[in-house]
Amino acid sequence: MYKKLLSETVIYGIGSILPRLINFALIPLYTDKIDTEEFAMFAQLYALVAFVNIVLTCGFETAYFRYSADKNLSGKVFHTSFWFVFVNALVFLIGMHIFNVPIAKLFDYQNHPEYLNYFAWVAFFDAICMVPFAFLRFTNKPIKYSAIKVFQGVFQTLIILAFFYLVPENILQKIGLTEKVSYPFVANVIAAFSGILLLSPILKQVRFYFNWDLFKTMFRYAFPIMLAGLAFTTNENLDKLVLRGMISDEEAGAYAGCYKIATLMILMVTAYRLGIEPFFFKKAQEENAKKTYADIMLYFVIFCGFAVVALIGNLSWIKSLLIRNEEYWVAIKIVPIIVIANFFFGIYYNLSTWYKVTDKTYVGTVVSWIGAGLTIVLNLILIPIIGFMASAWATLIAYGSMMVISYFWGQKSYKIPYKSRKILFYMILSIGLGILAYNVLDNNFWVGNLCVMIYIALAIFIEKSSLKLEKK
């Protein structure tokens, strides 16, 4: 069972991480060709589209997994989910084209309102693909899922490279691409549309069927998840959204560039989430479900703890590899904070199992909005005082608070036998070694990797001893 879970997580990870790693490889290109002011605009637009995607899908991905578990409903769930998301996305697309100019003025894009149209199309295509992608995940087809995701990422990258290096600039200007920052936007639109073509065999299975009673049941389940998703997106993207208006564009661009290094940790948690969510629901009815959840939590913390030490301990050369322009390095000190913050978020996601399998999704909404409230308040109060560091600390405090609240609430409502002392030990060990390598020992390459080896050695020794005791 664990081998299957691990293999699916790795495959989903390839589909999720590889395209983004390809984008990481483009960071030197972006920083060479796009100045920090334009990069701040680039980051802000992607933050905006993240909020839009949550609203358009409305939590129906998780609702799809929840209600497709009943084989008698799986077909009805598929058709009903698709048509709801499709209509939702279509209304958004039409609205964005009708009100393009006033929206562009609101967000200070009046010189380039076409940027908002590009992202309206991206959001529309992504929303249509949501249900087919969920179908692939639920029917245990991670290879197909990841193959499509990887193709889209590679295809988008090839288009970007063609725009920068192959197509003459005068031709691009004739078709409306007057600024180089628009190249990745248009490439994203084309790659998003390719997803529709690649998923067409599944889309052909859609029938003109909509079950109103089932929709209402799914919507009641999904709506709190959407609100929780908005809260999560607030925690993850509010900084890129507001920094451009509260500090200089140069600093906002530097923050967004360095944040991408910390995204390596986010990607790992994302890959895990893709593999684990259907698994949680399938195990929910089994007798030993709680023990399974507890074991998975421990393994997750051990592995992510290793990632924390490895990433922070090797930051000295990772930053040079991903961001060649030293103007961006002014914000490099946010990276350890964001890495630890997303470690906390990964733990929180494991802890959220109890309210999902018991249909108490409102809990996720409450906890997530507590975190979002902290994010909003701390950003608005502290950015004028300490600049972009406020956003990093706000993310850490928000995710840490969500983790603690979810643990105590869950243990009262749906007690899972977590090995809490051991989990806390690995958390303290990994964070302590990471901070030691980065702050105390000046991020030295050899010392950083020595800390990594110490962590691995201790984990092997402890778990080997534990396995022997359990066997006895």
C-alpha positions in Angstrom: 0.0 0.0 0.0 2.7 2.5 1.0 4.8 1.5 -2.1 1.8 2.2 -4.3 1.2 5.6 -2.6 4.8 6.5 -2.9 5.0 5.6 -6.6 1.8 7.6 -7.4 3.1 10.5 -5.4 6.4 10.4 -7.3 4.5 10.2 -10.7 2.2 13.1 -9.7 5.2 14.9 -8.5 6.8 14.6 -11.9 3.7 16.1 -13.5 3.5 18.9 -11.0 7.1 19.7 -10.4 8.8 19.0 -13.7 6.9 21.8 -15.6 7.6 24.2 -12.8 11.3 23.2 -12.6 11.4 24.0 -16.3 10.1 27.4 -15.4 12.8 27.6 -12.8 15.3 27.1 -15.5 13.8 30.1 -17.3 14.4 32.4 -14.3 17.8 33.5 -15.6 16.3 34.3 -18.9 13.5 36.4 -17.3 15.9 38.3 -15.1 18.2 39.0 -18.0 15.4 40.1 -20.4 12.8 41.5 -18.0 13.7 44.2 -15.5 12.6 44.0 -11.8 9.7 46.5 -12.3 8.2 44.3 -15.1 8.9 41.2 -13.1 6.8 42.6 -10.2 3.9 43.0 -12.7 4.5 39.4 -13.9 4.3 38.1 -10.3 1.2 40.1 -9.5 -0.7 38.9 -12.5 0.0 35.2 -11.6 -1.1 36.0 -8.1 -4.4 37.4 -9.4 -5.0 34.3 -11.6 -4.5 32.1 -8.6 -7.5 33.7 -6.9 -9.6 33.4 -10.0 -8.9 29.7 -10.4 -10.1 29.0 -6.9 -13.4 30.7 -7.6 -14.0 29.1 -11.0 -13.5 25.5 -9.7 -15.3 26.3 -6.5 -13.9 23.3 -4.5 -15.5 20.8 -6.9 -12.2 18.9 -7.3 -12.4 17.6 -3.7 -16.1 17.2 -4.0 -15.6 15.1 -7.1 -13.3 12.7 -5.1 -15.8 12.6 -2.2 -18.9 11.7 -4.2 -17.3 9.6 -6.9 -16.3 7.1 -4.2 -19.9 5.9 -4.5 -19.8 3.9 -7.8 -23.6 4.5 -8.3 -23.0 8.2 -8.5 -19.6 8.5 -10.3 -21.1 9.1 -13.7 -23.6 11.7 -12.5 -20.8 13.4 -10.5 -18.6 13.6 -13.5 -21.2 15.3 -15.8 -22.7 17.6 -13.1 -19.2 18.8 -12.0 -18.1 19.5 -15.5 -21.1 21.6 -16.6 -21.1 23.7 -13.4 -17.4 24.6 -13.8 -17.7 25.2 -17.5 -20.6 27.7 -17.1 -18.8 29.4 -14.2 -15.7 29.8 -16.3 -17.6 31.0 -19.4 -19.4 33.7 -17.5 -16.0 34.9 -16.1 -14.4 35.0 -19.5 -17.2 37.0 -21.1 -17.2 39.4 -18.1 -13.5 40.0 -18.4 -13.8 40.9 -22.0 -16.7 43.2 -21.4 -15.2 45.1 -18.4 -11.6 44.8 -19.5 -10.8 48.6 -19.4 -12.2 49.5 -16.0 -10.6 46.4 -14.4 -7.3 47.3 -16.0 -7.5 50.8 -14.5 -8.4 49.3 -11.1 -5.2 47.2 -11.1 -3.0 49.7 -12.8 -2.7 47.9 -16.1 -4.3 50.6 -18.2 -1.3 50.7 -20.6 -1.6 47.0 -21.2 -5.2 45.8 -20.6 -4.5 42.9 -23.0 -2.6 41.2 -20.2 -5.8 40.7 -18.3 -7.5 39.1 -21.3 -4.6 36.7 -21.7 -5.1 35.5 -18.1 -8.8 35.3 -18.6 -8.3 32.7 -21.3 -5.7 30.9 -19.2 -8.1 30.6 -16.3 -10.9 29.5 -18.7 -8.9 26.7 -20.2 -7.5 25.6 -16.9 -11.0 25.4 -15.4 -12.4 23.3 -18.2 -9.5 20.9 -17.7 -10.1 20.5 -13.9 -12.7 17.7 -14.0 -10.9 15.6 -16.7 -7.7 15.9 -14.6 -9.6 14.9 -11.5 -11.0 11.9 -13.4 -7.5 10.8 -14.2 -6.4 11.1 -10.6 -9.4 9.2 -9.2 -9.2 6.4 -11.7 -5.5 5.9 -10.8 -4.0 7.1 -14.0 -1.1 9.2 -12.7 1.1 8.5 -15.8 -1.5 10.0 -18.2 -2.1 12.9 -15.8 1.6 13.7 -15.5 2.3 13.2 -19.2 -0.2 15.8 -20.2 1.1 18.2 -17.5 4.7 17.7 -18.6 3.8 18.2 -22.3 2.1 21.5 -21.4 5.1 22.7 -19.5 7.6 21.8 -22.2 5.3 23.2 -24.9 5.0 26.5 -23.1 8.7 26.7 -22.6 9.5 26.1 -26.3 7.0 28.8 -27.2 8.7 31.2 -24.8 12.2 30.4 -26.2 10.9 30.9 -29.7 9.5 34.3 -28.8 12.7 35.4 -27.3 15.2 33.9 -29.7 13.6 32.8 -33.0 10.7 35.0 -34.0 11.8 38.5 -35.2 10.7 41.2 -32.7 9.0 43.3 -35.4 6.7 40.3 -36.2 5.8 39.9 -32.6 5.0 43.6 -32.3 2.7 43.4 -35.3 0.6 40.8 -33.5 0.4 42.9 -30.4 3.3 41.6 -28.3 5.0 44.9 -27.8 6.6 44.1 -24.4 8.8 41.2 -23.7 6.9 40.4 -20.4 3.9 39.5 -22.6 5.8 36.6 -24.2 5.3 34.1 -21.2 1.7 35.3 -20.9 0.8 34.4 -24.5 2.7 31.2 -24.3 0.7 30.2 -21.2 -2.6 30.8 -23.2 -1.4 28.5 -26.0 -0.2 25.8 -23.6 -3.4 25.9 -21.6 -5.4 25.4 -24.8 -3.3 22.4 -25.6 -4.6 20.8 -22.4 -8.1 20.9 -23.9 -6.9 19.0 -27.0 -4.9 16.4 -25.0 -7.9 15.7 -22.7 -10.4 15.5 -25.6 -10.9 11.7 -25.2 -12.2 12.4 -21.7 -14.1 15.5 -22.6 -15.9 13.5 -25.3 -17.4 11.4 -22.5 -19.3 14.4 -21.2 -23.0 14.3 -21.7 -25.6 17.0 -21.5 -26.7 15.9 -18.0 -27.0 17.9 -14.9 -28.4 16.5 -11.6 -29.7 19.5 -9.6 -30.1 17.6 -6.3 -26.6 16.2 -6.6 -25.2 19.6 -7.5 -26.7 21.1 -4.3 -25.2 18.4 -2.2 -21.8 18.7 -3.8 -22.0 22.5 -3.6 -22.7 22.5 0.1 -19.7 20.2 0.6 -17.4 22.1 -1.8 -18.3 25.7 -0.9 -16.4 25.7 2.4 -13.5 24.1 0.6 -13.5 27.0 -1.9 -13.5 29.5 0.9 -10.6 27.6 2.5 -8.9 27.6 -0.9 -9.3 31.4 -1.1 -7.8 31.6 2.3 -4.9 29.4 1.3 -4.4 31.5 -1.9 -4.4 34.6 0.3 -1.7 33.1 2.5 0.4 32.1 -0.6 -0.2 35.0 -3.0 -1.3 38.1 -1.1 2.3 39.2 -0.7 2.9 39.3 -4.5 -0.5 41.0 -4.9 0.0 43.9 -2.5 3.8 44.5 -2.4 3.8 46.2 -5.8 1.7 49.0 -4.4 3.3 49.3 -1.0 7.1 49.2 -1.8 9.1 50.0 -4.8 8.6 47.8 -7.9 12.3 46.9 -7.8 12.0 45.4 -4.3 8.7 43.7 -5.1 10.3 42.1 -8.2 13.3 41.0 -6.1 11.0 39.4 -3.5 9.0 37.6 -6.2 12.2 36.3 -7.8 13.7 34.9 -4.5 10.3 33.5 -3.5 10.7 31.1 -6.4 13.6 29.4 -4.7 11.4 28.6 -1.7 8.8 27.3 -4.2 10.9 24.1 -4.4 9.4 23.2 -1.0 6.0 24.2 -2.1 6.2 22.0 -5.1 7.1 19.0 -3.0 4.1 19.5 -0.8 1.9 20.0 -3.9 3.1 16.7 -5.3 2.4 15.0 -2.0 -1.1 16.5 -1.9 -2.0 15.3 -5.4 -1.1 11.7 -4.5 -2.5 11.6 -1.0 -6.0 13.2 -1.3 -7.7 10.4 -3.2 -5.9 7.9 -0.9 -7.3 9.5 2.2 -10.9 9.1 1.1 -10.4 5.5 -0.1 -8.9 4.5 3.3 -11.6 6.4 5.3 -13.9 3.4 5.7 -11.2 0.9 6.7 -10.8 -0.3 10.3 -7.2 0.8 10.6 -7.6 4.2 8.8 -6.5 6.3 11.8 -3.3 4.3 12.3 -2.5 4.7 8.6 -3.0 8.4 8.8 -0.7 8.6 11.8 2.0 6.6 10.0 1.8 8.7 6.9 2.2 11.9 9.0 5.4 10.6 10.6 6.9 9.6 7.2 5.9 13.0 5.8 7.6 15.0 8.6 10.8 12.9 8.3 11.1 13.4 4.6 10.1 17.1 4.6 12.5 17.7 7.5 15.3 16.4 5.3 14.1 18.8 2.5 14.2 21.7 4.9 17.8 21.0 6.0 19.0 20.3 2.4 17.4 23.4 0.9 18.4 25.9 3.5 21.9 24.3 4.0 22.6 24.6 0.2 21.1 28.0 -0.4 24.5 29.5 -1.1 24.8 27.7 -4.5 21.1 27.3 -5.2 20.6 31.0 -5.4 23.4 31.4 -7.9 22.0 28.6 -10.0 18.5 29.9 -10.2 19.0 33.7 -10.1 22.1 35.0 -11.8 21.1 38.7 -11.5 22.5 39.8 -8.1 20.0 42.6 -8.0 17.5 40.1 -6.9 19.6 38.8 -4.0 18.6 41.6 -1.7 15.6 39.5 -0.8 17.4 36.1 -0.4 16.9 36.2 3.4 13.2 35.5 2.9 13.9 32.0 1.6 14.6 30.1 4.9 11.4 31.6 6.4 9.2 30.7 3.5 10.7 27.1 3.4 9.9 26.5 7.1 6.4 28.1 6.6 5.6 25.6 3.9 6.9 22.8 6.0 4.2 23.8 8.5 1.6 24.0 5.8 2.4 20.4 4.7 1.9 19.2 8.2 -1.4 21.2 8.4 -2.5 19.5 5.2 -2.0 16.1 6.8 -3.9 17.2 9.9 -6.8 18.4 7.7 -7.6 14.7 6.9 -10.1 14.4 9.8 -12.5 17.1 8.7 -12.5 16.0 5.1 -13.3 12.4 5.7 -16.0 13.3 8.3 -17.6 15.9 5.9 -16.9 18.8 8.4 -15.3 20.9 5.7 -16.4 24.1 7.5 -13.5 23.5 9.9 -11.0 24.0 7.0 -12.7 27.2 6.2 -12.5 28.5 9.8 -8.8 27.5 10.2 -7.7 28.7 6.9 -9.4 32.1 7.3 -7.7 32.5 10.7 -4.4 32.1 8.8 -5.6 34.4 6.1 -6.7 37.0 8.6 -3.2 36.9 10.2 -1.6 37.2 6.7 -3.7 40.3 5.8 -3.3 42.1 9.1 0.4 41.4 9.4 1.2 42.4 5.8 -0.8 45.7 6.0 0.7 46.7 9.4 4.3 45.5 9.0 5.1 46.1 5.3 5.4 49.9 5.8 7.7 49.2 8.8 10.0 46.4 7.7 9.3 46.0 4.0 9.1 42.7 2.2 10.3 40.8 5.3 6.8 41.4 6.7 5.3 39.1 4.0 7.7 36.3 4.8 7.1 36.4 8.6 3.4 36.7 8.0 3.4 33.5 6.0 5.3 31.7 8.7 3.0 32.9 11.5 -0.1 32.1 9.5 0.8 28.6 8.6 2.2 27.8 12.0 -1.0 29.0 13.6 -3.1 26.9 11.2 -1.0 23.8 12.0 -1.4 24.2 15.8 -5.1 25.0 15.7 -5.9 22.0 13.4 -3.9 19.6 15.5 -5.8 20.4 18.8 -9.2 20.7 17.1 -8.7 17.4 15.3 -7.6 15.5 18.3 -10.8 16.5 20.2 -13.1 15.7 17.3 -11.4 12.8 15.5 -8.5 11.5 17.5 -5.7 10.1 15.4 -2.8 8.4 17.2 0.0 10.6 15.9 3.5 10.0 17.3 3.5 13.6 18.4 6.7 13.6 20.4 8.7 12.0 17.6 7.1 14.3 15.0 8.0 17.4 17.2 11.5 16.1 17.5 12.0 15.8 13.8 10.5 19.3 13.3 12.9 20.9 15.8 15.9 18.9 14.6 15.4 19.9 10.9 14.6 23.5 11.6 17.4 23.8 14.1 20.0 22.3 11.7 18.8 24.5 8.9 19.0 27.7 10.9 22.4 26.6 12.3 23.8 26.1 8.8 22.3 29.3 7.3 22.6 31.9 10.1 25.3 30.7 12.6 27.7 29.0 10.1 27.3 31.5 7.3 25.6 29.1 4.8 28.9 27.3 4.2 28.5 24.5 1.6 30.4 21.9 3.5 28.9 22.7 6.8 25.4 22.8 5.4 25.7 19.3 3.9 27.3 18.1 7.1 24.0 19.1 8.8 22.1 17.2 6.2 24.2 14.0 6.9 23.6 14.5 10.6 19.9 14.6 10.1 19.9 11.5 7.9 22.0 9.6 10.3 19.8 10.4 13.3 16.6 9.6 11.3 18.0 6.2 10.2 19.2 5.3 13.8 15.9 6.3 15.4 13.6 4.7 12.9 15.7 1.5 12.7 15.4 1.2 16.5 11.6 1.9 16.4 11.0 -0.8 13.8 12.9 -3.4 15.9 10.7 -2.5 18.9 7.5 -2.8 16.9 8.6 -6.1 15.5 9.2 -7.5 19.0 
